[in-house]
Amino acid sequence: MLPLNSPRHIDKPWGYEEILETNDHYTVKKLLMKKGRQCSYQYHERKMETVMALLGNLVIILEDGEIILKPGESVTLQPLTKHRMVARSEDCLYLECSTSELDDVVRIEDDYGRK
């Protein structure tokens, strides 16, 4: 587990994430999605996450449409919800607060060849 004052920076093909806190109950990450990039179209079998936009308009693609989060807005994604975050027109900075199943990712489609 990481103490709150010791973020772990992880570069991603679409930007980066910083794990601000992780413990047995929850994980908090700060993520940057670069303009024109998107993460995997994915779902989680157990992990539940709440995403809050900080800077830029974050697009969240869902099976039945999309949500555009403006700074200060949030959405909670339940397990098994297929989703993808996209930064269409600008860099997007956002927080993700989730349960702590960090390896619970089932990728359906990925621009970067990850499985």
C-alpha positions, 0 to 999 in steps of 0.5 A: 500500500502507498501512503497518500503523500507518495504517488506512483507515476505510471506512463500509459500509451494514452497519457499517464496515471498516478496512484495517490492512495491504495489500500484494502478498501479503495484506490484513488488515481489521477489520470491524464488522457492526451488529446486524441487518445483513448483507453481500452474499451473494457470492463471490470468483473469486480471493480467499481469506479467513480470518475470525476473530470478535473480539466477538459471534457472527458468522453466516456463511451458506453455500450448504449451511448456516451457521457461527456463529463465537464470539470466537476462532474462525475459518474460511477461505473458498476462492475461489468459496465463496458466503457472507454475514456476518450479525450477528443478535443483537449487533454483531460485530467480526471480522478478515479476512485475505485475498489482496489482490484487493480488487475481486474481489466478485461480488454475488449478493444485496444488501440495499442495492442494490449491484451 
